[in-house]
Amino acid sequence: MTTFNLPDLGEGLAEAEIVRWHVNVGDAVTVDQPMLAVETAKAVVEVPVPFSGVVKTLHGQPGDVIATGAPLIDFETTNGTATTRGAMPPGPTAHVAPTRTPAAARSNSPLPPNAASEPHTSTPGTSKRSTSSDAGTVVGNMPTSDIELIETAHAGSAHTRTNGGGTSPPGPASQGGRLRAAPAARALAKRLGVNLTALRGTGRGGVIIVDDVLAHSNIGPSNSIVQGRNSAPDSSGTPGGASGTSAPGNATPTPTPAFAGGEKLRGLRRAMSQSMSLARDNVTKCTLFDDADLHHWREGQDFTTRLLRAIAAGCQAEPALNAWYDGNTQTRRLMTRTDVGMAVDTGDGLIVPVIRDVSNRTPAELRAEIDRLKKGARDRTVTPDDLRDVTFMLSNFGMIAGRYATPVVVPPMVAILGSGRLSRDVVAVDGGIEAHLRMPLSLTFDHRCVTGGEAARFLAAVLRDLEKDN
């Protein structure tokens, strides 16, 4: 019997939701045939069959959330030996919280926010038991990593180790002086001053997740930050002042829903809830508003490509807004390439594909990329590579309604530009009045690392570019 664990899908995420299985118990399968589709916080990913053999057990059903490294499927392989199509090259490395350079650094290409300065790679471990367990490496055309992020409880530092296959049952996440916690949960715990060793992880395999930290903060003795928000629900949907009930033997009480008949957020909406909670607790936001006068535009202008060009001009005039910021280490990283994430509205929630290197693309190239990414986002075929390493955000909410807004900055980014609904406004011109087409703009920035002057200069450069006739 060979157990295959959910792999690191190359996104540095701690879990994924099963969307559908392409195989059933008892099926004879071969390497690389479709096995299942899983949904992460970013995309729907197809995972191929890693071994040739017979499916014995499925460790989850559609809708179940599985932790990275947790058992996913069991195979009965020929003579008890897993047969694969050759060895895979080392996959993407797991990302460990780094010790960052204390000075602002410029980079020609962005790295993931949690990328370590020295990547770690490993090979799947071999179980000493009679039943082998795969460490979570995908066989076929999807290279992955089997590295699990472990945080030492006594020192608060992080390091990696390879999964030897299998996971511990739900229980205290601190075992042998080590903590198993999702990166988002660790970041939130630091912000709220929560001691992770006091938590019992409710994620698959006992991993501490964001909901565990929020639940502890709402109910525990050291909860002044969250309890002060009694009027607003947290990311799990439970109001800040709601009480909870404790299951026997659990160190952390389980929150009780404030209303009956609700449903747990999943997929994109669940990811949005977690991201917005982290943004709320970690960003000091400030928003500037202004209007771009488009009266002199020539016929046939593409609004979205002009916005992207204007953002590139703004980043060139004021690079401080095209950056990442780590509040824990007070480290800023300026980017020389502008990769703009453009929010796309879908029935399942927002997806933010990334348009790469906008300053060096022609309007025709930008339009083709926009169309490709929007189609991929709406039919859920956009790839993980199209969703990572964004350096600046654009929210084109005016395509639906609304003139001004206060868009939310999601760390590690430091700024987002929102464009509102176009309108013809009456303006004073040479002692008279005229009706000009104008575009409302809303620029939100993280005031922890961006000054008001830098933000104003960025917005001024955007306005100058948008107000050109072509």
NORFEN-V630205 format. One record per run of one state. SS is the DSSP state (H for helix, E for strand, - for the rest). FROM is the first residue (numbers start at 0). TO is the last residue. If there is no record, write none. Layout:
ss:SS from:FROM to:TO
ss:SS from:FROM to:TO
This chain:
ss:- from:0 to:0
ss:E from:1 to:4
ss:- from:5 to:6
ss:E from:7 to:7
ss:- from:8 to:13
ss:E from:14 to:20
ss:- from:21 to:26
ss:E from:27 to:28
ss:- from:29 to:32
ss:E from:33 to:38
ss:- from:39 to:42
ss:E from:43 to:47
ss:- from:48 to:50
ss:E from:51 to:57
ss:- from:58 to:63
ss:E from:64 to:66
ss:- from:67 to:69
ss:E from:70 to:75
ss:- from:76 to:76
ss:H from:77 to:79
ss:- from:80 to:81
ss:E from:82 to:82
ss:- from:83 to:103
ss:E from:104 to:106
ss:- from:107 to:130
ss:E from:131 to:133
ss:- from:134 to:143
ss:E from:144 to:144
ss:- from:145 to:145
ss:E from:146 to:151
ss:- from:152 to:156
ss:E from:157 to:161
ss:- from:162 to:169
ss:E from:170 to:171
ss:- from:172 to:172
ss:E from:173 to:174
ss:- from:175 to:176
ss:E from:177 to:178
ss:- from:179 to:179
ss:E from:180 to:180
ss:- from:181 to:181
ss:H from:182 to:191
ss:- from:192 to:194
ss:H from:195 to:197
ss:- from:198 to:198
ss:E from:199 to:200
ss:- from:201 to:202
ss:H from:203 to:205
ss:- from:206 to:206
ss:E from:207 to:207
ss:- from:208 to:208
ss:H from:209 to:218
ss:- from:219 to:222
ss:H from:223 to:226
ss:- from:227 to:231
ss:E from:232 to:232
ss:- from:233 to:237
ss:E from:238 to:238
ss:- from:239 to:242
ss:E from:243 to:244
ss:- from:245 to:252
ss:E from:253 to:254
ss:- from:255 to:265
ss:H from:266 to:281
ss:- from:282 to:283
ss:E from:284 to:292
ss:- from:293 to:301
ss:H from:302 to:316
ss:- from:317 to:317
ss:H from:318 to:320
ss:- from:321 to:321
ss:E from:322 to:325
ss:- from:326 to:329
ss:E from:330 to:334
ss:- from:335 to:338
ss:E from:339 to:345
ss:- from:346 to:347
ss:E from:348 to:354
ss:- from:355 to:356
ss:H from:357 to:359
ss:- from:360 to:361
ss:H from:362 to:377
ss:- from:378 to:382
ss:H from:383 to:385
ss:- from:386 to:390
ss:E from:391 to:394
ss:- from:395 to:395
ss:H from:396 to:398
ss:- from:399 to:411
ss:E from:412 to:412
ss:- from:413 to:413
ss:E from:414 to:418
ss:- from:419 to:421
ss:E from:422 to:428
ss:- from:429 to:430
ss:E from:431 to:445
ss:- from:446 to:450
ss:H from:451 to:465
ss:- from:466 to:469
